[in-house]
Amino acid sequence: MNNGAVPGTEVVTNSDIFLWGMDSRDTSMSQLASGTGTWASDPDQSGTAWELEEAMAAQCGYMVTYTSWRSIQLRASALSCHSHLEKDVFTITIQIKASHAPDMSNATTHLESASCHYGPWSPREIICENNYMEAKAEEASIWQIAFHQPEEKRALLVSNAWSAGYGLNTTGSRVLLRVPYTAAQVQLVEDQGITFSVLRSSIFYKYQWVILMVDTAVACPVDGLDYTNKTITWTVPKYIPPLSAGMTGFKDVLVEAGVDLQKLSAKEMASRKYVLLNELKAITMKIPIGAEGGYYKTSVSNGQPGVKYIINLFLEHQWEDNKWGLTKHTIIKEIETPLEQVEVAITSNLNLSAGLINVTVGTFLPDAELVNLTIEGVVVAVPEAVQHGYLIHRTRYANGSKAYVIQVPLDATSVKKEYMREDMRAYTLNVTLTFITYPSSETFVVPVTALLAVKDAVLPSARGVCDGRNLHLVITRGNVDQNWLPFISDWHLTQEAAQKYNYILRDNGTHLTISVPFLSPHVSYEGFHTSEIKATFYLTLKDDITLAWRRDFSVSCIFSPSELIQCLPNGTMIVTAIKLVGGEDLDISLLVLRDRQCKPSLVTETTATFKFNVNTCGTSRKFNSTTVAYENEVLYLRPGNDIPIYQCENNKDSYRTVFHKVNYSLRVKFPQHLKRFEVRMFTFVQGTSLFQEQVRRLCSVMSCWQCQQIKENYTIEISGKANLRKNMFSDSISTLWDSME
């Protein structure tokens, strides 16, 4: 019977145990209290309620537990501390407080009562609950209790036993002992490989003028479980010694089993694929993991989520013997399978039309709840995630499980975009989800990484333009190069670096413009003809983090050779020689004019600039009918060795070879190809007189050359307008022997 019940509560009675269920899915915390200030009165009579804390529940015959989907279940013994007995009808009243807040603020209070008729009583009844053991026997008026232990017997008065955590009670015809599993006098005894918690005790009571004794031994299995082949096997030995001492003539009367105190028929067990075996020495139950009647709950190990299967079985075994007649042994067993790790499924997709990344996380059991997200290192509660652009939806399924759908805009700062190849871009979302389980308050995290490739990349493009003296490269940015950096070869082109070379660098976010002069160290030259020079400027874009190559751009322009020559009114000539593509081995600093003392006044990686007067540096002139042409040559002299190599050296001779400069003349048109040197020697004598005869000296001279790439030599003529004439020559060394007087 359920009097004035709160919606969502349920009362089930079976044997002498009340089972009271309450759905707490809409409350964050519930508190249960039973009875009143006295054991026999209802709360509305005295106004006092006893809170069901753990020790009190075990002593008084209560068990509070959470079941699937955050439901709360209360089980109470018919002879619990605050039950009311009248003509074999037991009544229990509880007070329920429920609140949406963890601190129980604004809690609502509900008063619930339930009654059930129980009978007939067996001479001896034993109950094994999850948190206490209970033994009931006939007779009454307890005086004291004696505990039987291997080393001693200890007697306690009722008041002392109660203070020690034992529960004792009497009715008009029965005596009761209730003991927590943690009591000091409880022993662990093994029978048929199964461990039992055992308490051997005798209760003394007064009957008229005689003191009588009742055996109140109790034994409850604490293991006997096996989990193999996805099956739970629960084995309970029969007639264990603590309960059968001094007895003979055992006979089974009844073996029944069920779930949540609901007995199941053989047909119901078969439909659930349960197996109940009543064998000679033991009773065995087999339950498929995941079968109807149980439920899964979320559990956490080392920060990783997993699931456990929970089922609340009960087994009732009745037998007859020559001492008690009929004994009823009821075992309530909450079975929890070992943790099974599970992988959280994560799927993602891209909704380009809506501009959203959709991530589905889960499924999760009903007892797991998403509480916050970590976005770029910042912990954000679920209600606040919308401020970061995150929309979170919860999807529930018919079996009670759920999944979370997270929608994030593509332009959210936490979504990273990276160019992959061709027209592909990668969108990456990294977020960490934190979950909490109820009621255990365990937490676990689920890292979410969504990587999506989309054909939406717009690559940068470029166009080049030229004016009279500069090359201009204009790059139109796409949607993938916001973080790409401009490089000239391996040199990062910054504003400061550009100013150093008189380059102009502009970047307005949509366009990147670089302007470089025609004669610049980072301009390459090719296609050299008498009428034009092809100048090319190369620019590379690289990733700002990895410096990986992304794109190459270039601009090429045709310039007139006149840009290389300037004739000033004061008779000064400025000539710039350039290194062409393919002449990487050329050391441009070694360029000279006809007069080898005339060297470049300015040298870069690709150019050498000479500044000289037309009357110097070996400049010649030619007179035409109306003009005067000035000519000079830009020459490349490879480094040579001015010291001859001697095959036989006279270390005692102090004379050294002396080199003399070779000048240009009609006979010597290429003085740079000649060497003129003087060899001084000691005086030759014959006896004591000077040797007057002719002395011959042998000098071996070797002329060496290598077949190398043809270099370019320029002869400059100055007439009415500047032009450039190109002569080709091969690198060779000519040697001339000149005797000195």
Rosetta blueprint (number, residue, H / E / L):
1 M L
2 N E
3 N E
4 G L
5 A L
6 V L
7 P L
8 G L
9 T E
10 E E
11 V E
12 V E
13 T E
14 N E
15 S L
16 D L
17 I E
18 F E
19 L E
20 W E
21 G E
22 M E
23 D E
24 S L
25 R L
26 D L
27 T L
28 S L
29 M E
30 S E
31 Q E
32 L E
33 A E
34 S E
35 G L
36 T L
37 G L
38 T L
39 W L
40 A L
41 S L
42 D L
43 P H
44 D H
45 Q H
46 S H
47 G L
48 T L
49 A L
50 W E
51 E E
52 L L
53 E L
54 E H
55 A H
56 M H
57 A H
58 A H
59 Q H
60 C H
61 G L
62 Y E
63 M E
64 V E
65 T E
66 Y E
67 T E
68 S H
69 W H
70 R H
71 S E
72 I E
73 Q E
74 L E
75 R E
76 A E
77 S E
78 A L
79 L L
80 S L
81 C L
82 H L
83 S L
84 H E
85 L E
86 E E
87 K L
88 D L
89 V E
90 F E
91 T E
92 I E
93 T E
94 I E
95 Q E
96 I E
97 K E
98 A E
99 S E
100 H L
101 A L
102 P L
103 D L
104 M L
105 S L
106 N L
107 A L
108 T E
109 T E
110 H E
111 L E
112 E E
113 S E
114 A E
115 S E
116 C E
117 H E
118 Y L
119 G L
120 P L
121 W L
122 S L
123 P L
124 R E
125 E E
126 I E
127 I E
128 C E
129 E L
130 N L
131 N L
132 Y E
133 M E
134 E E
135 A E
136 K E
137 A E
138 E E
139 E L
140 A L
141 S L
142 I E
143 W E
144 Q E
145 I E
146 A E
147 F E
148 H E
149 Q L
150 P L
151 E L
152 E L
153 K E
154 R E
155 A E
156 L E
157 L E
158 V H
159 S H
160 N H
161 A H
162 W H
163 S H
164 A L
165 G L
166 Y L
167 G E
168 L E
169 N E
170 T E
171 T L
172 G L
173 S L
174 R E
175 V E
176 L E
177 L E
178 R E
179 V E
180 P E
181 Y L
182 T L
183 A L
184 A L
185 Q L
186 V L
187 Q E
188 L E
189 V E
190 E E
191 D E
192 Q L
193 G L
194 I E
195 T E
196 F E
197 S E
198 V E
199 L E
200 R L
201 S E
202 S E
203 I E
204 F E
205 Y E
206 K E
207 Y E
208 Q L
209 W L
210 V E
211 I E
212 L E
213 M E
214 V E
215 D E
216 T L
217 A L
218 V E
219 A E
220 C E
221 P E
222 V L
223 D L
224 G L
225 L E
226 D E
227 Y E
228 T E
229 N L
230 K L
231 T E
232 I E
233 T E
234 W E
235 T E
236 V E
237 P E
238 K L
239 Y L
240 I L
241 P H
242 P H
243 L H
244 S H
245 A L
246 G L
247 M L
248 T L
249 G L
250 F L
251 K E
252 D E
253 V E
254 L E
255 V E
256 E E
257 A E
258 G E
259 V E
260 D L
261 L L
262 Q E
263 K E
264 L L
265 S L
266 A H
267 K H
268 E H
269 M H
270 A H
271 S H
272 R H
273 K L
274 Y L
275 V E
276 L E
277 L E
278 N E
279 E L
280 L L
281 K L
282 A E
283 I E
284 T E
285 M E
286 K E
287 I E
288 P E
289 I L
290 G L
291 A L
292 E L
293 G L
294 G L
295 Y E
296 Y E
297 K E
298 T E
299 S E
300 V E
301 S E
302 N L
303 G L
304 Q E
305 P E
306 G E
307 V E
308 K E
309 Y E
310 I E
311 I E
312 N E
313 L E
314 F E
315 L E
316 E E
317 H E
318 Q E
319 W E
320 E E
321 D E
322 N L
323 K L
324 W L
325 G E
326 L E
327 T E
328 K E
329 H E
330 T E
331 I E
332 I E
333 K E
334 E E
335 I E
336 E E
337 T L
338 P L
339 L L
340 E E
341 Q E
342 V L
343 E L
344 V L
345 A L
346 I E
347 T E
348 S E
349 N E
350 L E
351 N E
352 L L
353 S L
354 A L
355 G L
356 L E
357 I E
358 N E
359 V E
360 T E
361 V E
362 G E
363 T E
364 F E
365 L L
366 P L
367 D L
368 A E
369 E E
370 L E
371 V E
372 N E
373 L E
374 T E
375 I E
376 E L
377 G L
378 V E
379 V E
380 V E
381 A E
382 V H
383 P H
384 E H
385 A H
386 V H
387 Q H
388 H H
389 G L
390 Y L
391 L E
392 I E
393 H E
394 R E
395 T E
396 R E
397 Y L
398 A L
399 N L
400 G L
401 S L
402 K E
403 A E
404 Y E
405 V E
406 I E
407 Q E
408 V E
409 P E
410 L L
411 D L
412 A L
413 T L
414 S L
415 V E
416 K E
417 K E
418 E E
419 Y E
420 M E
421 R E
422 E L
423 D L
424 M E
425 R E
426 A E
427 Y E
428 T E
429 L E
430 N E
431 V E
432 T E
433 L E
434 T E
435 F E
436 I E
437 T E
438 Y L
439 P L
440 S L
441 S L
442 E L
443 T E
444 F E
445 V E
446 V E
447 P E
448 V E
449 T E
450 A E
451 L E
452 L E
453 A E
454 V E
455 K L
456 D L
457 A L
458 V L
459 L L
460 P L
461 S E
462 A E
463 R E
464 G E
465 V E
466 C E
467 D L
468 G L
469 R L
470 N E
471 L E
472 H E
473 L E
474 V E
475 I E
476 T E
477 R L
478 G L
479 N L
480 V L
481 D L
482 Q L
483 N L
484 W E
485 L E
486 P E
487 F E
488 I E
489 S L
490 D L
491 W E
492 H E
493 L L
494 T L
495 Q H
496 E H
497 A H
498 A H
499 Q H
500 K H
501 Y L
502 N L
503 Y L
504 I E
505 L E
506 R E
507 D E
508 N L
509 G L
510 T L
511 H E
512 L E
513 T E
514 I E
515 S E
516 V E
517 P E
518 F L
519 L L
520 S L
521 P L
522 H L
523 V E
524 S E
525 Y E
526 E E
527 G L
528 F L
529 H L
530 T L
531 S L
532 E L
533 I E
534 K E
535 A E
536 T E
537 F E
538 Y E
539 L E
540 T E
541 L E
542 K E
543 D E
544 D L
545 I L
546 T L
547 L L
548 A L
549 W E
550 R E
551 R E
552 D E
553 F E
554 S E
555 V E
556 S E
557 C E
558 I E
559 F E
560 S L
561 P H
562 S H
563 E H
564 L H
565 I E
566 Q E
567 C E
568 L L
569 P L
570 N L
571 G L
572 T E
573 M E
574 I E
575 V E
576 T E
577 A E
578 I E
579 K L
580 L E
581 V L
582 G L
583 G L
584 E L
585 D L
586 L L
587 D L
588 I H
589 S H
590 L H
591 L E
592 V E
593 L L
594 R L
595 D L
596 R L
597 Q L
598 C L
599 K L
600 P L
601 S L
602 L E
603 V E
604 T L
605 E L
606 T L
607 T E
608 A E
609 T E
610 F E
611 K E
612 F E
613 N E
614 V L
615 N L
616 T L
617 C L
618 G L
619 T L
620 S E
621 R E
622 K E
623 F E
624 N L
625 S L
626 T L
627 T L
628 V E
629 A E
630 Y E
631 E E
632 N L
633 E E
634 V E
635 L E
636 Y E
637 L L
638 R L
639 P L
640 G L
641 N L
642 D L
643 I L
644 P L
645 I L
646 Y L
647 Q L
648 C L
649 E L
650 N L
651 N L
652 K L
653 D L
654 S L
655 Y L
656 R L
657 T L
658 V E
659 F E
660 H E
661 K L
662 V L
663 N L
664 Y L
665 S L
666 L L
667 R L
668 V L
669 K L
670 F L
671 P H
672 Q H
673 H H
674 L L
675 K L
676 R E
677 F E
678 E E
679 V L
680 R L
681 M L
682 F L
683 T L
684 F L
685 V E
686 Q E
687 G L
688 T L
689 S E
690 L E
691 F L
692 Q L
693 E L
694 Q L
695 V L
696 R L
697 R L
698 L L
699 C L
700 S L
701 V L
702 M L
703 S L
704 C L
705 W L
706 Q L
707 C L
708 Q L
709 Q L
710 I L
711 K E
712 E E
713 N E
714 Y E
715 T E
716 I E
717 E E
718 I E
719 S L
720 G L
721 K L
722 A E
723 N E
724 L E
725 R E
726 K E
727 N E
728 M E
729 F E
730 S L
731 D L
732 S L
733 I L
734 S L
735 T L
736 L L
737 W L
738 D L
739 S L
740 M L
741 E L
